[in-house]
Amino acid sequence: MPRIRALRIKNSWVWGVGALAIGSLIFLLQPSAASAQNVTAVAGTQLADGNFSPTQQRDDVACRLCHSDTEGQIHLPSGETITALVDMNILANSAHGDQAEEPLTCQECHQSGNDYSIPHAPVTAADLREFQIGRSETCQRCHAAPHLTSHPGPESDNPVICTDCHGAHDVLTAAAWESGEGTTACVDCHTVVDVEFTNPAQLAQIIQNGLFTRQIDNNYCLACHNRTNQFMMFENGDRLSININGAALAESVHGEDNSWQPLACADCHTTIRPYPHQKVSAASERAYHLENYDRCARCHETQYEKSMDSVHEAAIEAGQEEAAVCTDCHGAHDTPVPDEPRERISHTCQQCHSAIFDEYATSVHGDALLNDSNPDVPTCIECHGVHDINDPTTSLARLRSPQLCANCHADEELMGQYEISTRVFDTYVADFHGTTVTLFEHQDPNAETNKAVCYDCHGVHNIKAPDDPNAGIRANLTTVCQQCHPDANDNFAASWTSHFEPSLDKNPLIYVVNLFYQIVIPATVAFFGFLALTDIYRRIRVRLTR
């Protein structure tokens, strides 16, 4: 008897009982082609109306009988075709096959509509891709919460679906994927669509960290971001590296030793969706940093609010985008302890203020800090503040600068370690300069004054030791005075007693004169006071005797 041609099958990967099965069974069981035309079935007992019982329609035997040996195809309107052949050995050894702990039957996936009616319901998909996307949704019946993926999702014009990676009947187990066995599927797909992929040798790690996870953790992010030579491009041509050193992140203040808890990438990057990320709107690298540094405020609210009142924030508001923000000083992913070692503080400021740092490095303070790691000398923040840095050029800053110096130089315990007199502040306040500045500060802190403050004589960042020949204080005292007193001569400069109180060793003549007046004036007052008291006594006594 001639073989009956295979019918067109127009539905899922597994098409149930197909027309080719009908032909095969008719060839085996029926004597004539005429009677075979009225048979519509699979193996089993036919009912009176020519149909089969539901049990028989759900029987895997029927599916396997047809689809294990066929040349049948589904023909789509686009002209594409799909083979109806299923390799039963591959299916048996798949994640859903006979070797699985809970093997699936055909109907557990192919259960929609008339998948198992004979003939199958027509395929409505216009092309192969539409058909694949529709059938891939079947996976979500069991995998309601599938793993994260770094591929375009359903919202994309060309999403990557379950069967693109896992296949339909040849689904690899999770263990096979984690071992790297499935990486060929990645390479094959990326090659076909001409999308660059990473080094195939790294694919196993990326798949394990980037796919087999139910939440966005650091491993998921670092699966891509720990690779080098990756950059974010901006409209103006700027290029920002998006490589994150996982070890540096773990060792940062936000990493494994964080006393609160290690921060995850998603703790800071709360608005970034899983890959593919949304398009960055910033036009330049600097604009990108300015848009994102406020994330620090979520944990560091106090420090952030102080920075909003700083000279840096004022500069940004004035249009100077290069002014420092949180990440410029502290870093982003490799944030170190800011004062360990202590000289790191000044090196941080050096990033923007390099010329000033060079002056500071040669000063008496900078040399002791940078070369000797002296813990007592001031760094930038002791004078300028940390987050609420104020403008040092204002009148208020000038008037208060002596008190700033006094924080250290009036500390007897601290200065005693270095044999430095603590009288410098008191002697300054006692002389004409200091007294005037103090009066100005009390009356109007914003008033301008041309009276000398500490840094007018000693310098600001380039402070030298007083006996340093390059300091320009003792050796060139007249020149120092002439900055404010153009007519000053050597006698004018020599009349200043410096910050030393007069003694037999320092300015002995002034000391003797002071001592003379310290004795004569109290003695004179006491003598005349005694005369006054005796006179009062005499008058009272005379009046009483009368």
C-alpha positions as CSV (number, residue, x, y, z in Angstrom):
1,M,0.0,0.0,0.0
2,P,1.4,3.4,-0.9
3,R,2.7,5.5,2.1
4,I,0.3,8.3,3.1
5,R,2.1,11.7,2.9
6,A,2.8,13.5,6.1
7,L,0.3,16.1,7.1
8,R,1.4,19.7,7.9
9,I,1.7,20.2,11.6
10,K,1.1,23.8,12.7
11,N,1.8,24.2,16.4
12,S,4.5,23.8,19.2
13,W,7.9,22.1,19.4
14,V,6.1,18.9,20.3
15,W,3.0,18.6,18.1
16,G,1.2,15.8,19.8
17,V,-0.3,13.1,17.6
18,G,0.6,14.1,14.0
19,A,-0.6,13.1,10.7
20,L,2.6,11.0,10.0
21,A,1.6,8.8,13.0
22,I,-1.7,8.3,11.4
23,G,-0.1,7.2,8.2
24,S,2.2,4.8,10.0
25,L,-0.5,3.3,12.0
26,I,-2.8,3.0,9.0
27,F,0.0,1.3,7.1
28,L,0.4,-1.2,9.9
29,L,-3.2,-1.8,10.9
30,Q,-5.5,-1.2,7.9
31,P,-5.8,-3.1,4.7
32,S,-6.8,-0.3,2.3
33,A,-6.1,3.3,1.6
34,A,-9.8,4.0,1.4
35,S,-10.5,3.0,4.9
36,A,-7.4,4.8,6.1
37,Q,-8.8,8.1,5.1
38,N,-11.5,7.8,7.8
39,V,-9.0,7.1,10.6
40,T,-7.9,9.9,12.8
41,A,-5.9,8.7,15.7
42,V,-3.0,7.3,17.6
43,A,-2.4,3.9,19.1
44,G,-5.4,2.8,21.2
45,T,-9.0,2.0,20.9
46,Q,-11.1,4.2,18.6
47,L,-14.5,5.4,19.8
48,A,-17.6,5.2,17.8
49,D,-17.4,8.8,16.5
50,G,-13.8,8.3,15.3
51,N,-12.1,10.1,18.2
52,F,-10.0,8.8,21.1
53,S,-10.5,9.1,24.8
54,P,-8.7,12.0,26.7
55,T,-6.4,9.5,28.3
56,Q,-5.2,8.3,24.9
57,Q,-4.8,11.9,23.7
58,R,-2.5,12.6,26.7
59,D,-0.4,9.5,26.2
60,D,3.3,10.3,25.6
61,V,3.5,7.1,23.5
62,A,1.5,8.8,20.8
63,C,3.7,11.8,20.7
64,R,6.9,9.7,20.6
65,L,5.5,7.3,18.0
66,C,5.0,10.2,15.5
67,H,7.8,12.6,16.3
68,S,10.7,10.1,16.8
69,D,10.8,9.2,13.1
70,T,9.5,11.8,10.7
71,E,10.4,14.2,7.9
72,G,7.4,16.4,8.6
73,Q,7.8,20.1,8.9
74,I,5.7,23.1,10.0
75,H,5.5,25.7,7.2
76,L,5.1,29.3,8.5
77,P,3.6,32.2,6.5
78,S,7.1,33.8,6.3
79,G,8.3,30.8,4.4
80,E,10.3,29.4,7.3
81,T,10.0,25.8,8.4
82,I,10.3,23.9,11.6
83,T,11.2,20.2,11.7
84,A,8.8,17.9,13.6
85,L,11.6,15.4,14.4
86,V,12.5,15.1,18.1
87,D,15.6,13.0,19.1
88,M,14.3,10.9,21.9
89,N,17.7,10.1,23.3
90,I,18.5,13.8,23.7
91,L,15.1,14.4,25.2
92,A,15.6,11.5,27.7
93,N,18.9,12.9,28.9
94,S,17.8,16.5,29.1
95,A,17.0,18.3,32.4
96,H,13.3,17.4,31.8
97,G,13.9,13.9,30.5
98,D,13.7,10.3,31.8
99,Q,16.9,10.8,33.8
100,A,15.6,13.7,35.7
101,E,14.3,13.4,39.3
102,E,10.9,14.6,38.1
103,P,10.7,13.9,34.4
104,L,8.2,15.9,32.4
105,T,5.8,14.4,29.9
106,C,5.1,16.1,26.6
107,Q,1.6,17.4,27.6
108,E,3.1,19.2,30.7
109,C,4.6,21.7,28.3
110,H,2.3,21.3,25.3
111,Q,-1.1,21.7,27.0
112,S,-2.6,24.9,25.5
113,G,-5.5,24.9,23.2
114,N,-5.8,21.9,20.9
115,D,-2.1,20.9,21.0
116,Y,-3.1,17.2,21.2
117,S,-6.2,17.2,19.0
118,I,-5.9,15.6,15.6
119,P,-5.2,17.4,13.3
120,H,-3.3,20.0,15.3
121,A,-4.6,23.6,15.5
122,P,-3.1,25.9,12.9
123,V,0.0,27.9,13.9
124,T,-0.9,31.6,14.1
125,A,2.7,32.9,14.3
126,A,3.7,34.9,11.3
127,D,7.3,33.8,11.4
128,L,9.7,31.6,13.3
129,R,10.8,34.2,15.9
130,E,7.2,35.0,16.8
131,F,6.5,31.3,17.2
132,Q,9.6,30.8,19.4
133,I,8.7,33.8,21.7
134,G,5.2,32.5,22.1
135,R,6.3,28.9,23.0
136,S,9.0,30.2,25.4
137,E,6.3,31.6,27.6
138,T,5.4,28.0,28.4
139,C,8.5,27.8,30.6
140,Q,7.0,30.2,33.1
141,R,4.4,27.8,34.1
142,C,7.0,26.0,36.2
143,H,9.7,28.7,36.3
144,A,7.6,31.5,37.7
145,A,10.6,33.3,39.1
146,P,13.3,32.6,36.5
147,H,16.9,33.6,37.1
148,L,18.2,37.1,36.2
149,T,19.7,37.5,32.8
150,S,22.0,40.0,31.2
151,H,20.1,40.0,28.0
152,P,17.3,42.1,26.5
153,G,14.0,41.2,28.1
154,P,10.4,41.0,26.9
155,E,10.3,44.8,26.7
156,S,12.9,44.8,24.0
157,D,12.2,44.7,20.2
158,N,14.4,41.6,20.0
159,P,14.3,39.8,23.4
160,V,16.4,36.8,24.4
161,I,14.0,34.1,25.4
162,C,14.3,30.9,27.4
163,T,14.7,28.5,24.5
164,D,17.4,30.7,22.9
165,C,19.8,29.6,25.6
166,H,18.3,26.4,27.0
167,G,16.7,24.9,23.9
168,A,13.4,23.1,23.8
169,H,13.9,19.3,24.1
170,D,17.6,19.4,24.8
171,V,17.6,21.4,27.9
172,L,20.9,21.3,29.9
173,T,20.8,20.8,33.6
174,A,21.9,23.6,36.0
175,A,25.0,21.7,36.8
176,A,25.9,21.5,33.2
177,W,25.5,25.2,32.8
178,E,27.6,26.0,35.9
179,S,30.4,23.7,34.6
180,G,30.5,25.7,31.4
181,E,29.1,23.1,29.2
182,G,26.5,25.5,27.7
183,T,28.9,28.2,26.8
184,T,28.9,27.0,23.2
185,A,25.3,28.2,22.9
186,C,26.4,31.7,24.0
187,V,29.3,31.8,21.5
188,D,27.1,30.4,18.6
189,C,24.4,32.9,19.2
190,H,26.7,36.0,19.6
191,T,28.5,34.9,16.4
192,V,25.3,34.6,14.4
193,V,23.9,38.0,15.5
194,D,27.3,39.7,15.3
195,V,27.3,40.9,19.0
196,E,30.7,41.0,20.7
197,F,31.0,38.7,23.6
198,T,33.7,38.3,26.3
199,N,36.6,35.9,26.2
200,P,35.0,32.4,26.0
201,A,37.4,31.2,28.7
202,Q,35.5,33.6,31.1
203,L,32.1,32.6,30.1
204,A,31.6,29.9,32.7
205,Q,32.2,32.4,35.5
206,I,29.9,35.0,33.9
207,I,27.2,32.5,33.4
208,Q,27.4,31.2,36.9
209,N,27.5,34.7,38.5
210,G,25.4,36.6,36.0
211,L,22.6,34.1,35.3
212,F,22.2,31.6,38.1
213,T,21.0,34.0,40.7
214,R,17.6,35.1,41.9
215,Q,18.7,38.5,43.0
216,I,21.1,41.3,42.0
217,D,24.2,40.8,44.1
218,N,27.8,41.8,43.7
219,N,28.7,38.6,41.9
220,Y,26.0,39.4,39.3
221,C,27.4,42.9,38.7
222,L,31.0,42.0,38.8
223,A,30.4,39.2,36.3
224,C,30.7,42.0,33.7
225,H,32.2,44.9,35.6
226,N,35.4,43.1,36.7
227,R,36.6,42.8,33.2
228,T,39.0,45.4,31.8
229,N,38.8,47.5,28.7
230,Q,35.1,48.4,29.1
231,F,34.1,52.0,28.8
232,M,31.0,54.2,29.0
233,M,30.9,56.7,26.1
234,F,29.4,60.1,26.3
235,E,28.1,62.5,23.7
236,N,31.0,64.9,24.0
237,G,33.5,62.0,23.4
238,D,34.4,61.4,27.0
239,R,35.2,57.8,27.9
240,L,34.7,56.5,31.5
241,S,36.0,53.1,32.5
242,I,33.3,50.9,34.0
243,N,35.8,48.3,35.3
244,I,35.4,47.6,39.0
245,N,38.2,46.0,40.9
246,G,36.4,43.4,43.0
247,A,39.3,43.1,45.5
248,A,39.5,46.9,46.0
249,L,35.7,47.0,46.5
250,A,35.9,44.3,49.2
251,E,38.8,46.1,50.9
252,S,37.1,49.5,50.9
253,V,35.3,51.1,53.8
254,H,32.1,49.8,52.3
255,G,33.4,46.3,51.9
256,E,33.9,43.2,54.0
257,D,35.1,45.1,57.1
258,N,32.3,47.6,57.2
259,S,31.1,47.7,60.8
260,W,27.5,48.0,59.7
261,Q,27.4,45.5,56.9
262,P,29.1,45.2,53.5
263,L,27.3,47.3,50.9
264,A,26.0,45.6,47.8
265,C,26.2,47.3,44.4
266,A,22.4,47.7,44.5
267,D,22.5,49.6,47.8
268,C,24.0,52.6,45.9
269,H,22.8,51.9,42.4
270,T,19.1,51.6,43.4
271,T,17.7,53.0,40.1
272,I,19.8,50.9,37.7
273,R,17.9,47.9,36.3
274,P,19.6,44.6,35.4
275,Y,21.5,44.5,32.2
276,P,20.9,45.9,29.7
277,H,21.0,49.1,31.7
278,Q,18.9,52.1,30.8
279,K,20.6,54.7,28.6
280,V,22.7,57.3,30.4
281,S,21.4,60.8,29.9
282,A,24.5,62.7,31.0
283,A,26.3,64.4,28.1
284,S,29.8,64.2,29.6
285,E,31.7,62.3,32.2
286,R,31.7,65.2,34.6
287,A,27.9,65.7,34.2
288,Y,27.5,62.0,35.0
289,H,29.4,62.3,38.3
290,L,27.4,65.4,39.3
291,E,24.2,63.5,38.7
292,N,25.2,60.6,40.8
293,Y,27.2,61.7,43.8
294,D,24.1,62.5,45.9
295,R,23.7,58.8,46.4
296,C,26.1,59.2,49.3
297,A,23.5,61.3,51.1
298,R,21.4,58.1,51.7
299,C,23.9,57.0,54.4
300,H,25.9,60.1,55.1
301,E,23.2,62.7,55.4
302,T,25.0,64.9,58.0
303,Q,28.2,65.1,55.9
304,Y,26.2,65.7,52.7
305,E,24.2,68.6,54.2
306,K,27.5,70.2,55.4
307,S,29.0,70.0,52.0
308,M,25.9,71.8,50.6
309,D,27.1,74.9,52.6
310,S,30.7,74.6,51.5
311,V,32.8,76.7,49.1
312,H,32.8,73.7,46.7
313,E,29.1,73.5,46.4
314,A,28.9,77.3,45.9
315,A,31.4,77.0,43.1
316,I,29.3,74.3,41.4
317,E,26.2,76.4,41.7
318,A,28.2,79.2,40.1
319,G,28.8,77.0,37.1
320,Q,32.3,75.7,38.0
321,E,31.5,72.0,37.4
322,E,35.1,70.9,38.3
323,A,34.6,71.8,42.0
324,A,34.9,68.8,44.3
325,V,32.0,66.5,45.2
326,C,32.0,63.5,47.5
327,T,33.4,61.0,45.0
328,D,36.3,63.3,44.0
329,C,37.7,63.1,47.5
330,H,36.6,59.7,48.7
331,G,36.4,57.7,45.5
332,A,33.5,55.6,44.5
333,H,34.2,51.9,44.6
334,D,37.6,51.8,46.2
335,T,36.9,54.2,49.0
336,P,39.7,54.0,51.6
337,V,39.7,55.1,55.2
338,P,40.3,58.9,54.6
339,D,42.9,59.4,57.3
340,E,44.9,56.2,57.2
341,P,47.7,57.1,56.9
342,R,47.1,60.6,58.0
343,E,49.0,62.2,55.1
344,R,46.3,60.8,52.8
345,I,44.2,63.8,53.8
346,S,46.5,66.3,52.2
347,H,47.2,64.1,49.2
348,T,43.5,64.0,48.6
349,C,43.4,67.8,48.5
350,Q,46.4,67.7,46.2
351,Q,44.3,66.3,43.4
352,C,42.8,69.7,42.8
353,H,45.1,72.1,44.7
354,S,48.5,70.8,43.6
355,A,50.2,74.2,43.6
356,I,49.2,74.9,47.2
357,F,50.1,71.4,48.2
358,D,53.6,71.9,46.8
359,E,54.0,75.0,49.1
360,Y,52.6,73.1,52.0
361,A,54.9,70.1,51.4
362,T,58.0,72.4,52.0
363,S,56.6,74.1,55.1
364,V,57.4,73.2,58.7
365,H,54.0,71.5,59.0
366,G,54.0,69.7,55.6
367,D,57.6,68.4,56.0
368,A,56.8,66.9,59.4
369,L,53.6,65.3,58.1
370,L,54.8,63.9,54.8
371,N,58.3,63.0,55.7
372,D,58.1,62.1,59.4
373,S,54.4,61.1,59.6
374,N,54.1,63.4,62.6
375,P,50.5,63.0,64.0
376,D,50.4,66.4,65.6
377,V,50.9,68.8,62.8
378,P,47.9,70.2,61.0
379,T,46.7,68.8,57.7
380,C,44.5,70.8,55.3
381,I,41.3,69.9,57.2
382,E,42.5,71.2,60.5
383,C,42.5,74.7,59.1
384,H,39.9,74.6,56.4
385,G,37.4,72.1,57.7
386,V,36.2,68.8,56.1
387,H,32.8,68.9,54.5
388,D,31.7,72.5,55.4
389,I,34.8,74.2,54.0
390,N,34.3,78.0,54.1
391,D,35.8,80.6,51.9
392,P,39.2,81.5,53.4
393,T,39.3,84.9,51.6
394,T,36.5,86.5,53.5
395,S,37.0,89.2,56.2
396,L,35.5,86.8,58.8
397,A,38.0,84.1,58.0
398,R,40.8,86.7,58.3
399,L,39.6,88.0,61.7
400,R,39.3,84.5,63.1
401,S,42.6,83.1,61.8
402,P,44.5,83.9,65.0
403,Q,42.1,81.7,67.0
404,L,42.6,79.0,64.4
405,C,46.4,79.1,65.0
406,A,45.8,79.2,68.7
407,N,44.0,75.8,68.6
408,C,47.5,74.3,68.5
409,H,49.9,77.0,69.6
410,A,48.0,77.8,72.8
411,D,47.9,74.1,73.8
412,E,50.5,73.8,76.6
413,E,50.6,70.0,76.5
414,L,51.0,69.8,72.8
415,M,53.5,72.6,72.5
416,G,55.5,71.3,75.5
417,Q,56.4,68.2,73.4
418,Y,58.2,70.4,70.9
419,E,59.6,73.1,73.3
420,I,57.5,75.8,71.6
421,S,56.2,78.7,73.7
422,T,52.5,78.8,74.2
423,R,52.6,82.6,74.8
424,V,52.5,83.4,71.1
425,F,48.8,83.9,71.1
426,D,48.6,85.9,74.3
427,T,51.5,88.1,73.3
428,Y,49.9,88.7,69.9
429,V,46.5,89.6,71.5
430,A,48.2,91.9,73.9
431,D,50.0,94.0,71.3
432,F,48.5,96.6,69.0
433,H,47.8,94.2,66.1
434,G,46.0,91.6,68.1
435,T,44.1,94.0,70.2
436,T,42.7,95.8,67.1
437,V,41.8,92.5,65.4
438,T,40.0,91.3,68.5
439,L,38.0,94.5,68.7
440,F,37.0,94.3,65.1
441,E,35.9,90.7,65.5
442,H,33.7,91.6,68.5
443,Q,32.1,94.6,66.9
444,D,31.6,93.4,63.4
445,P,33.0,90.0,62.2
446,N,32.5,91.0,58.6
447,A,34.3,94.3,58.8
448,E,37.6,94.6,56.9
449,T,40.8,95.3,58.7
450,N,44.3,95.9,57.5
451,K,45.9,94.9,60.8
452,A,48.3,92.0,60.7
453,V,47.2,88.5,61.6
454,C,49.4,85.5,62.0
455,Y,49.7,84.5,58.4
456,D,50.7,88.0,57.3
457,C,54.1,87.4,58.9
458,H,54.4,83.7,58.9
459,G,52.8,82.8,55.6
460,V,49.8,80.6,54.9
461,H,50.8,77.3,53.3
462,N,54.5,77.9,53.2
463,I,55.1,78.4,56.9
464,K,58.7,78.0,57.9
465,A,60.3,77.6,61.3
466,P,61.0,81.1,62.8
467,D,64.8,80.5,62.8
468,D,64.8,79.2,59.2
469,P,67.0,81.6,57.1
470,N,64.4,81.4,54.4
471,A,61.5,82.2,56.6
472,G,61.9,86.0,56.2
473,I,60.8,86.7,59.8
474,R,63.8,87.1,62.1
475,A,66.5,87.4,59.5
476,N,64.5,89.8,57.4
477,L,62.2,91.3,60.0
478,T,62.4,94.8,58.5
479,T,61.2,93.6,55.2
480,V,58.3,91.8,56.8
481,C,57.2,95.0,58.6
482,Q,57.5,97.0,55.4
483,Q,54.7,94.9,53.9
484,C,52.3,97.0,55.9
485,H,54.7,99.8,57.0
486,P,56.6,101.0,53.9
487,D,58.6,103.6,56.0
488,A,59.8,101.1,58.6
489,N,63.5,100.9,59.2
490,D,65.7,98.6,61.3
491,N,65.0,100.5,64.5
492,F,61.3,100.2,63.9
493,A,61.5,96.5,63.5
494,A,63.9,96.1,66.4
495,S,61.4,97.8,68.7
496,W,59.1,94.7,68.5
497,T,59.7,92.3,71.3
498,S,58.6,89.4,69.2
499,H,56.4,86.8,70.9
500,F,58.8,86.6,73.9
501,E,57.9,88.2,77.2
502,P,60.8,90.4,78.3
503,S,63.3,88.7,80.6
504,L,66.9,89.0,81.6
505,D,67.7,86.9,78.6
506,K,65.3,88.4,76.1
507,N,65.1,92.2,76.0
508,P,66.7,92.8,79.5
509,L,66.3,96.6,79.4
510,I,62.6,96.3,78.8
511,Y,62.4,93.7,81.5
512,V,64.1,95.9,84.0
513,V,61.9,98.9,83.1
514,N,58.8,96.7,83.4
515,L,60.0,95.3,86.7
516,F,60.6,98.9,88.0
517,Y,57.1,99.9,87.2
518,Q,55.7,96.7,88.6
519,I,57.3,97.6,91.9
520,V,57.0,101.4,91.9
521,I,53.5,101.7,90.8
522,P,52.0,99.3,93.4
523,A,54.2,100.8,96.1
524,T,53.1,104.3,95.2
525,V,49.5,103.3,95.2
526,A,49.9,101.5,98.5
527,F,51.7,104.5,100.1
528,F,49.1,107.0,99.1
529,G,46.4,104.6,100.1
530,F,47.9,104.3,103.5
531,L,48.0,108.1,103.8
532,A,44.4,108.3,102.8
533,L,43.4,105.7,105.4
534,T,45.3,107.3,108.2
535,D,43.8,110.7,107.4
536,I,40.3,109.2,107.5
537,Y,41.1,107.6,110.8
538,R,42.3,110.8,112.3
539,R,39.2,112.7,111.2
540,I,36.9,110.1,112.7
541,R,38.8,110.1,116.0
542,V,38.7,113.9,116.3
543,R,35.0,114.0,115.6
544,L,34.3,111.4,118.2
545,T,36.3,113.1,120.9
546,R,34.3,116.3,120.4
